[in-house]
Amino acid sequence: MPDTDIEAAYTRCAALQRHHDPTFHVATWALGRDVRPAVHALYGFLRGADELVDGPDRPATPQARRAALDAWQRELADGLMRGRSDHPVIAALVHAGARHGLPLGELTVYMDSMRVDCDGRVRLRSREELDRYMAGSAAAVGRVMAPLIGVRGEASEAVARLGTAFQLTNFLRDAGEDFAMDRVYLPGLDEDALAAGRPARVPADELRRARELFGSARAVLRSCTPRARPGIALACAVYRAYLRRIERRDLVVA
């Protein structure tokens, strides 16, 4: 693909990020010029999958949503095999993957987690199911992001754990909103209380685990590029504040 087409593909991905997640778009600009387009491209692929599951124009049935996810995943696999794609988002991600040595195979696990949400109603009944979901929705994305913030090799697992800490905190913070969407990601959450409009107690073991996972931040901050460090530190501070608020409240409000 000519350089001009690749530039247009990256620009398309940046526009998607700016439109759907302006806060993340601003945060991406804190990274170096050489890696920003790759972050835009990764966001474009993830956003494409999210739109197929939860977007306003998503396919009408769970089966159709899964089929659309399968097609999106095949588009990436075909692009990686050919080294190019006619789809601008896939073209940008394939180019970014080759340029930065991104482990794009991790996105297969990400897509598995997206399929869990296709039915609308979600119930993760065990720690194992929750861990399997977060392995795709958070840890896998962290491993892809790791080279873009200067973290490589075994240290990338610290990025995966930190991503899981963010995801688990989101589940704790948003449990009431998720329940309103008929989704329960936290095993042991008192659904009867939420269904009756009463507060439900936060699962203490998951709150404790989220705090422990944030211990990975030290290794990430040691390994990442100086330019990435302030943004990561700020994100960790914000999410740790969420955890403190959740701990003080100790309740999920429907």
WOFEN-V849605 format. One record per residue. N is the residue number from 1. RES is the residue in one small letter. PHI is phi in whole degrees, -180 to 180 (* if undefined). PSI is psi in radians with two decimals (NA if undefined). Layout:
BEGIN
<<N,RES,PHI,PSI> <N,RES,PHI,PSI>>
END
This chain:
BEGIN
<<1,m,*,2.30> <2,p,-59,2.68> <3,d,-56,-0.65> <4,t,-64,-0.64> <5,d,-69,-0.67> <6,i,-65,-0.73> <7,e,-60,-0.72> <8,a,-65,-0.65> <9,a,-65,-0.77> <10,y,-63,-0.69> <11,t,-63,-0.68> <12,r,-61,-0.76> <13,c,-66,-0.71> <14,a,-62,-0.68> <15,a,-66,-0.67> <16,l,-61,-0.79> <17,q,-65,-0.75> <18,r,-62,-0.66> <19,h,-73,-0.80> <20,h,-90,-0.48> <21,d,-146,1.27> <22,p,-62,-0.52> <23,t,-65,-0.81> <24,f,-65,-0.61> <25,h,-63,-0.75> <26,v,-65,-0.73> <27,a,-62,-0.64> <28,t,-62,-0.57> <29,w,-69,-0.26> <30,a,-74,-0.26> <31,l,-84,2.96> <32,g,-66,2.67> <33,r,-57,-0.57> <34,d,-73,-0.42> <35,v,-106,-0.24> <36,r,-55,-0.81> <37,p,-59,-0.61> <38,a,-67,-0.67> <39,v,-65,-0.72> <40,h,-59,-0.75> <41,a,-65,-0.77> <42,l,-61,-0.78> <43,y,-59,-0.74> <44,g,-59,-0.73> <45,f,-68,-0.81> <46,l,-63,-0.71> <47,r,-64,-0.68> <48,g,-59,-0.74> <49,a,-67,-0.74> <50,d,-62,-0.70> <51,e,-63,-0.60> <52,l,-69,-0.46> <53,v,-94,-0.75> <54,d,-126,-0.03> <55,g,-71,2.84> <56,p,-64,-0.42> <57,d,-109,0.43> <58,r,-62,2.71> <59,p,-57,2.65> <60,a,-73,-0.50> <61,t,-120,2.75> <62,p,-56,-0.70> <63,q,-64,-0.71> <64,a,-69,-0.61> <65,r,-67,-0.72> <66,r,-64,-0.71> <67,a,-63,-0.67> <68,a,-67,-0.68> <69,l,-64,-0.71> <70,d,-60,-0.75> <71,a,-66,-0.67> <72,w,-65,-0.71> <73,q,-68,-0.68> <74,r,-65,-0.63> <75,e,-59,-0.74> <76,l,-69,-0.79> <77,a,-59,-0.74> <78,d,-65,-0.71> <79,g,-63,-0.72> <80,l,-67,-0.65> <81,m,-68,-0.70> <82,r,-87,-0.33> <83,g,79,0.26> <84,r,-166,2.94> <85,s,-157,2.64> <86,d,-83,-0.24> <87,h,-85,2.21> <88,p,-60,-0.69> <89,v,-66,-0.79> <90,i,-66,-0.71> <91,a,-59,-0.76> <92,a,-65,-0.75> <93,l,-69,-0.70> <94,v,-61,-0.77> <95,h,-63,-0.79> <96,a,-64,-0.70> <97,g,-60,-0.76> <98,a,-69,-0.67> <99,r,-69,-0.67> <100,h,-109,0.05> <101,g,65,0.76> <102,l,-80,2.40> <103,p,-80,1.26> <104,l,-69,-0.24> <105,g,-59,-0.41> <106,e,-62,-0.41> <107,l,-70,-0.28> <108,t,-62,-0.74> <109,v,-68,-0.66> <110,y,-58,-0.79> <111,m,-65,-0.57> <112,d,-60,-0.72> <113,s,-69,-0.64> <114,m,-63,-0.58> <115,r,-66,-0.48> <116,v,-60,-0.61> <117,d,-83,-0.05> <118,c,-66,-0.53> <119,d,-75,-0.25> <120,g,88,-1.08> <121,r,-79,2.18> <122,v,-129,2.30> <123,r,-137,1.88> <124,l,-93,1.94> <125,r,-93,-0.20> <126,s,-142,2.84> <127,r,-59,-0.64> <128,e,-63,-0.73> <129,e,-67,-0.72> <130,l,-62,-0.79> <131,d,-63,-0.68> <132,r,-65,-0.70> <133,y,-64,-0.82> <134,m,-71,-0.42> <135,a,-60,-0.59> <136,g,-90,-0.82> <137,s,-73,-0.37> <138,a,-130,-1.01> <139,a,-62,-0.75> <140,a,-63,-0.73> <141,v,-65,-0.65> <142,g,-61,-0.68> <143,r,-67,-0.62> <144,v,-69,-0.67> <145,m,-72,-0.47> <146,a,-52,-0.85> <147,p,-63,-0.46> <148,l,-76,-0.28> <149,i,-109,0.27> <150,g,86,0.24> <151,v,-107,2.17> <152,r,-134,2.92> <153,g,68,-2.57> <154,e,-62,-0.46> <155,a,-65,-0.33> <156,s,-64,-0.39> <157,e,-67,-0.50> <158,a,-66,-0.65> <159,v,-65,-0.70> <160,a,-62,-0.75> <161,r,-67,-0.65> <162,l,-67,-0.70> <163,g,-60,-0.68> <164,t,-65,-0.65> <165,a,-61,-0.75> <166,f,-62,-0.81> <167,q,-63,-0.80> <168,l,-64,-0.66> <169,t,-64,-0.70> <170,n,-59,-0.75> <171,f,-63,-0.71> <172,l,-67,-0.74> <173,r,-69,-0.67> <174,d,-106,0.32> <175,a,-59,-0.68> <176,g,-66,-0.75> <177,e,-66,-0.70> <178,d,-63,-0.70> <179,f,-62,-0.66> <180,a,-62,-0.43> <181,m,-93,0.17> <182,d,67,0.63> <183,r,-127,2.22> <184,v,-125,1.90> <185,y,-95,-0.30> <186,l,-101,1.93> <187,p,-60,2.41> <188,g,90,-0.04> <189,l,-68,2.39> <190,d,-78,1.60> <191,e,-68,-0.60> <192,d,-61,-0.72> <193,a,-64,-0.81> <194,l,-65,-0.68> <195,a,-64,-0.54> <196,a,-87,0.04> <197,g,81,0.27> <198,r,-101,2.69> <199,p,-65,2.62> <200,a,-120,2.54> <201,r,-73,2.44> <202,v,-70,2.35> <203,p,-61,1.96> <204,a,-63,-0.61> <205,d,-68,-0.57> <206,e,-75,-0.58> <207,l,-64,-0.77> <208,r,-65,-0.70> <209,r,-67,-0.68> <210,a,-61,-0.75> <211,r,-61,-0.73> <212,e,-66,-0.68> <213,l,-64,-0.53> <214,f,-68,-0.20> <215,g,-63,-0.34> <216,s,-68,-0.30> <217,a,-58,-0.61> <218,r,-61,-0.79> <219,a,-67,-0.67> <220,v,-65,-0.78> <221,l,-66,-0.54> <222,r,-70,-0.57> <223,s,-95,-0.42> <224,c,-78,2.97> <225,t,-70,2.64> <226,p,-56,-0.60> <227,r,-69,-0.57> <228,a,-80,-0.37> <229,r,-60,-0.82> <230,p,-62,-0.71> <231,g,-65,-0.71> <232,i,-66,-0.76> <233,a,-62,-0.71> <234,l,-66,-0.79> <235,a,-60,-0.73> <236,c,-64,-0.71> <237,a,-64,-0.74> <238,v,-64,-0.79> <239,y,-73,-0.56> <240,r,-67,-0.58> <241,a,-65,-0.67> <242,y,-58,-0.80> <243,l,-62,-0.70> <244,r,-63,-0.69> <245,r,-66,-0.75> <246,i,-62,-0.74> <247,e,-64,-0.72> <248,r,-66,-0.71> <249,r,-75,-0.75> <250,d,61,0.29> <251,l,-138,2.57> <252,v,-100,2.24> <253,v,-100,2.25> <254,a,-66,NA>>
END
